[in-house]
Amino acid sequence: MIIDHISFAVRNLEEGISYWCKSFGYTQMTGIVVNSLQQVKVVFLSKEDSITVKLIEPAEGNESLRNYVNRGGGFHHICFRCDDIIAGMSELKSKGLLTLVPPQPGEAFNNHPIAFLFGKYGMNIELIDTDEKAALLNSESELCD
């Protein structure tokens, strides 16, 4: 398994994108994707030689995430990519991690499966088995100007 991205919960994606671009030199690598099952709006940011960042904004009906961002939001999860999500889940579960969300289609990953587990030290872990990202942009977004 390798780290695919880290994720931060924000109240507003446009503000979050602008902050990461202006403060840390990231660029928007995808358009905004709505993940209806997780009830979040998602965007990926990239920077050469750095880890990918995913920003998430609560969509309608996601009150727990809305409460979190209303308290300031911030770091939400770390995502690991593996070769096979079922085998990866089995491995992590055998090491004591708990399943929060079993594999389900992830719209931000072109409907490849995603799963969430809970680990030691309060770690919220996303697990994927693809490097695909939906809505890839061809050039830097206007929001990064």
MARKOLSE-65219 format. One record per residue (C-alpha): x, y, z; residue number from 1. Coordinates in pm, 1 decimal, always signed. Example, Ala and Ser with C-alpha at 12.3 -4.5 7.8 and 13.67 -1.06 7.14 Angstrom:
residues 2
SITE         x         y         z  resi
SITE   +1230.0    -450.0    +780.0     1
SITE   +1367.0    -106.0    +714.0     2
//
This chain:
residues 145
SITE         x         y         z  resi
SITE      +0.0      +0.0      +0.0     1
SITE    +109.2    +353.2     -74.1     2
SITE     -36.8    +688.5     +22.5     3
SITE    -255.1    +822.5    -257.7     4
SITE    -370.1   +1145.9     -94.5     5
SITE    -455.9   +1328.3    +224.5     6
SITE    -794.0   +1489.1    +271.1     7
SITE    -914.1   +1803.8    +441.3     8
SITE   -1275.0   +1897.3    +515.7     9
SITE   -1366.3   +2254.5    +427.6    10
SITE   -1683.5   +2459.6    +452.7    11
SITE   -1650.5   +2584.6     +93.8    12
SITE   -1450.1   +2417.3    -185.3    13
SITE   -1380.9   +2735.8    -380.0    14
SITE   -1233.2   +2902.5     -71.3    15
SITE   -1036.0   +2587.0      +9.6    16
SITE    -896.9   +2565.1    -343.2    17
SITE    -794.8   +2929.2    -336.4    18
SITE    -625.0   +2887.9      +2.8    19
SITE    -421.6   +2582.7    -102.6    20
SITE    -323.1   +2742.0    -434.3    21
SITE    -220.6   +3078.9    -289.8    22
SITE     -65.4   +2953.2     +34.1    23
SITE    +107.2   +2634.3     -76.6    24
SITE    +141.3   +2654.6    -455.6    25
SITE    -101.3   +2372.1    -537.3    26
SITE    -308.1   +2365.3    -855.8    27
SITE    -653.1   +2224.7    -911.0    28
SITE    -620.0   +1891.3   -1092.5    29
SITE    -990.4   +1794.1   -1113.9    30
SITE   -1324.0   +1957.6   -1142.3    31
SITE   -1562.4   +1934.1    -849.8    32
SITE   -1726.3   +1591.2    -827.1    33
SITE   -2030.3   +1511.3    -614.3    34
SITE   -2004.3   +1178.8    -435.7    35
SITE   -2370.4   +1102.1    -370.9    36
SITE   -2309.1    +797.0    -149.2    37
SITE   -2065.1    +977.6     +81.4    38
SITE   -2265.8   +1303.1     +50.6    39
SITE   -1960.6   +1517.0     -22.6    40
SITE   -1831.6   +1743.8    -295.3    41
SITE   -1472.8   +1655.8    -383.6    42
SITE   -1181.7   +1820.5    -562.8    43
SITE    -820.6   +1706.6    -600.3    44
SITE    -521.9   +1940.5    -591.7    45
SITE    -167.8   +1865.2    -702.6    46
SITE    +181.6   +2005.0    -677.9    47
SITE    +491.8   +1871.8    -846.5    48
SITE    +693.4   +1643.3    -617.1    49
SITE    +429.8   +1663.9    -343.6    50
SITE    +141.5   +1454.5    -214.3    51
SITE    -203.5   +1492.5    -370.8    52
SITE    -457.7   +1678.1    -156.6    53
SITE    -830.1   +1610.8    -164.7    54
SITE   -1068.0   +1873.8     -33.2    55
SITE   -1416.4   +1768.1     +70.2    56
SITE   -1720.4   +1984.9    +136.9    57
SITE   -2036.5   +1842.7    +292.8    58
SITE   -2322.6   +1801.0     +47.7    59
SITE   -2688.2   +1821.7    +141.8    60
SITE   -2772.1   +1571.1    +414.8    61
SITE   -2421.3   +1518.8    +554.9    62
SITE   -2480.8   +1675.0    +894.5    63
SITE   -2186.9   +1511.1   +1072.2    64
SITE   -1937.3   +1655.9    +822.8    65
SITE   -2121.6   +1989.0    +823.1    66
SITE   -2087.6   +2001.3   +1202.9    67
SITE   -1716.4   +1920.0   +1168.4    68
SITE   -1648.1   +2200.4    +919.2    69
SITE   -1859.0   +2442.4   +1123.8    70
SITE   -1616.6   +2374.2   +1412.3    71
SITE   -1325.9   +2460.2   +1180.9    72
SITE   -1285.7   +2143.2    +973.7    73
SITE    -934.0   +2038.8    +881.7    74
SITE    -760.3   +1706.2    +839.0    75
SITE   -1017.0   +1435.0    +761.7    76
SITE    -843.3   +1120.2    +634.6    77
SITE    -544.1    +961.3    +471.7    78
SITE    -599.3    +744.1    +165.0    79
SITE    -394.7    +436.9     +82.1    80
SITE    -394.0    +279.5    -263.5    81
SITE    -351.5     -94.8    -291.1    82
SITE    -364.3    -353.2    -569.9    83
SITE    -692.9    -511.0    -456.8    84
SITE    -939.1    -339.3    -224.1    85
SITE   -1085.0    -663.5     -83.4    86
SITE    -741.1    -805.1      -4.3    87
SITE    -631.2    -467.6    +133.6    88
SITE    -933.2    -452.2    +363.0    89
SITE    -870.6    -806.2    +484.2    90
SITE    -509.7    -722.4    +560.9    91
SITE    -597.4    -407.9    +754.2    92
SITE    -884.2    -575.4    +941.0    93
SITE    -646.8    -855.8   +1044.8    94
SITE    -427.4    -583.8   +1197.7    95
SITE    -713.6    -449.4   +1408.5    96
SITE    -863.1    -174.9   +1190.7    97
SITE   -1241.7    -150.1   +1190.6    98
SITE   -1459.3    -116.8    +880.4    99
SITE   -1652.3    +210.0    +872.8   100
SITE   -1779.0    +191.3    +513.7   101
SITE   -1752.7    -128.9    +308.6   102
SITE   -1646.6    -101.6     -57.1   103
SITE   -1881.9    +109.8    -265.7   104
SITE   -1850.7    +305.1    -590.8   105
SITE   -1651.5    +625.9    -551.5   106
SITE   -1761.8    +886.3    -801.9   107
SITE   -1439.4   +1085.0    -753.8   108
SITE   -1251.9    +773.1    -873.7   109
SITE   -1464.7    +701.3   -1183.4   110
SITE   -1677.0    +463.2    -972.6   111
SITE   -1388.7    +239.2    -871.3   112
SITE   -1457.4    +107.1    -520.7   113
SITE   -1363.8    +299.9    -208.5   114
SITE   -1384.0    +188.7    +153.5   115
SITE   -1321.8    +353.0    +489.6   116
SITE   -1163.3    +200.2    +795.6   117
SITE   -1084.3    +330.1   +1141.6   118
SITE    -739.3    +277.2   +1286.5   119
SITE    -545.6    +343.9   +1600.2   120
SITE    -487.1    +704.0   +1710.6   121
SITE    -819.2    +815.5   +1560.3   122
SITE    -703.0    +754.8   +1204.2   123
SITE    -976.1    +765.3    +941.8   124
SITE    -842.1    +558.9    +648.7   125
SITE    -975.4    +557.6    +293.3   126
SITE    -874.6    +260.4     +80.6   127
SITE    -877.1    +255.4    -300.7   128
SITE    -731.6     +29.4    -569.4   129
SITE    -702.2    +277.5    -857.3   130
SITE    -505.9    +588.1    -942.8   131
SITE    -790.0    +722.5   -1161.1   132
SITE    -945.1   +1055.7   -1068.5   133
SITE   -1272.3   +1175.9   -1220.2   134
SITE   -1305.3   +1509.6   -1399.2   135
SITE    -932.6   +1565.6   -1463.7   136
SITE    -855.5   +1915.3   -1586.3   137
SITE    -627.1   +1985.5   -1879.5   138
SITE    -484.7   +2303.9   -1729.6   139
SITE    -467.0   +2503.0   -1410.0   140
SITE    -802.3   +2625.9   -1282.3   141
SITE    -900.5   +2991.8   -1278.0   142
SITE    -946.4   +2955.4    -901.9   143
SITE    -568.6   +2931.1    -862.6   144
SITE    -497.4   +3272.6   -1012.7   145
//
